[in-house]
C-alpha cells in the first residue's frame, strides 16, 4: 500500500487515517492494542504520529487488513520477528512501486 503523505516530522491522526483509508477510531483502537504504536500527544491531547509510527502502522495494516491476521495473531507475529516482517514489507512496497512505474510506462507507449 502506497501512502500519500508529505514528508513531515509529525502527522495528525486525521491525515494518517485518510492516508490509510480507515476511520480515526480504528487508529486509536490499534494504538491501544499494539505496544509498538506510541504517538506523542500535545497539550490538548491530540495525537501526533512520527514517521516511525507510520511504518509501524503500515506493518499492522499489512498484517491485519491485507494478510487477514487476527489482532492476537498480528501481535504475536510482531513480537516473534519484527525485523523479518519489516524487511519483507519494505520489499513488497518497493515491488508495488516498480509495478506502478511499469504500468505508467506501458500506458505511455
C-alpha positions as CSV (number, residue, x, y, z in Angstrom):
1,X,0.0,0.0,0.0
2,X,1.4,3.3,-1.1
3,X,0.7,6.2,1.3
4,X,0.2,9.7,0.1
5,X,1.8,11.6,3.0
6,X,4.1,14.6,2.7
7,X,7.5,14.4,4.5
8,X,6.8,15.9,7.9
9,X,8.1,15.4,11.4
10,X,4.6,14.8,12.8
11,X,1.2,13.8,11.3
12,X,-2.2,14.4,12.8
13,X,-4.5,11.4,13.3
14,X,-6.9,12.6,10.6
15,X,-4.0,12.7,8.0
16,X,-3.0,9.2,9.0
17,X,-6.5,7.8,8.8
18,X,-7.1,9.4,5.4
19,X,-3.8,8.0,4.1
20,X,-4.7,4.5,5.2
21,X,-8.4,4.8,4.2
22,X,-9.7,4.0,7.6
23,X,-11.5,5.8,10.4
24,X,-9.6,7.6,13.1
25,X,-11.3,5.3,15.7
26,X,-9.5,2.3,14.2
27,X,-6.1,4.1,14.5
28,X,-6.9,4.9,18.2
29,X,-8.0,1.3,18.7
30,X,-4.8,-0.1,17.2
31,X,-2.9,2.3,19.4
32,X,-4.4,0.7,22.5
33,X,-3.9,-2.8,21.2
34,X,-0.4,-2.7,19.8
35,X,2.5,-1.7,22.1
36,X,4.7,-0.5,19.1
37,X,2.4,2.4,18.5
38,X,3.2,5.3,20.8
39,X,2.2,8.6,19.2
40,X,3.1,11.7,21.0
41,X,0.3,13.9,22.4
42,X,0.3,17.7,22.6
43,X,-1.2,19.7,25.5
44,X,-4.7,19.3,24.1
45,X,-4.3,15.6,23.9
46,X,-4.1,15.4,20.1
47,X,-2.1,12.5,18.7
48,X,0.9,13.3,16.7
49,X,2.4,10.4,14.7
50,X,6.1,10.2,13.8
51,X,7.4,8.6,10.6
52,X,8.3,5.6,12.7
53,X,4.7,5.3,14.0
54,X,3.6,5.4,10.3
55,X,5.9,2.5,9.5
56,X,4.5,0.5,12.4
57,X,1.0,1.3,11.3
58,X,1.9,0.1,7.8
59,X,3.0,-3.2,9.3
60,X,-0.1,-3.5,11.4
61,X,-2.3,-2.6,8.4
62,X,-0.5,-5.1,6.2
63,X,-0.9,-7.9,8.7
64,X,-4.5,-7.2,9.7
65,X,-6.1,-5.8,6.6
66,X,-4.1,-7.3,3.8
67,X,-3.0,-10.7,5.2
68,X,-6.1,-11.3,7.3
69,X,-4.4,-11.8,10.7
70,X,-6.4,-11.5,13.8
71,X,-5.3,-8.9,16.3
72,X,-3.7,-11.5,18.5
73,X,-2.0,-13.2,15.5
74,X,-0.6,-9.8,14.4
75,X,0.6,-9.1,17.9
76,X,2.4,-12.4,18.1
77,X,3.9,-12.0,14.6
78,X,5.2,-8.6,15.5
79,X,6.7,-9.9,18.8
80,X,8.3,-13.0,17.1
81,X,10.1,-11.5,14.1
82,X,9.6,-7.7,13.7
83,X,12.8,-7.3,11.6
84,X,11.8,-10.0,9.2
85,X,8.3,-8.7,8.8
86,X,9.6,-5.1,8.3
87,X,12.1,-6.1,5.6
88,X,9.5,-8.3,3.8
89,X,7.0,-5.4,3.9
90,X,9.6,-3.0,2.5
91,X,10.4,-5.3,-0.3
92,X,6.7,-5.6,-1.1
93,X,6.3,-1.8,-1.1
94,X,9.3,-1.4,-3.5
95,X,7.9,-4.0,-5.8
96,X,4.5,-2.3,-5.8
97,X,6.2,1.0,-6.7
98,X,8.1,-0.6,-9.6
99,X,4.9,-2.2,-10.8
100,X,3.2,1.2,-10.8
101,X,6.1,2.7,-12.8
102,X,6.0,-0.1,-15.3
103,X,2.2,0.3,-15.8
104,X,2.8,4.1,-16.4
105,X,5.5,3.3,-19.0
106,X,3.2,0.8,-20.7
107,X,0.4,3.3,-20.9
108,X,2.7,5.9,-22.4
109,X,3.7,3.5,-25.2
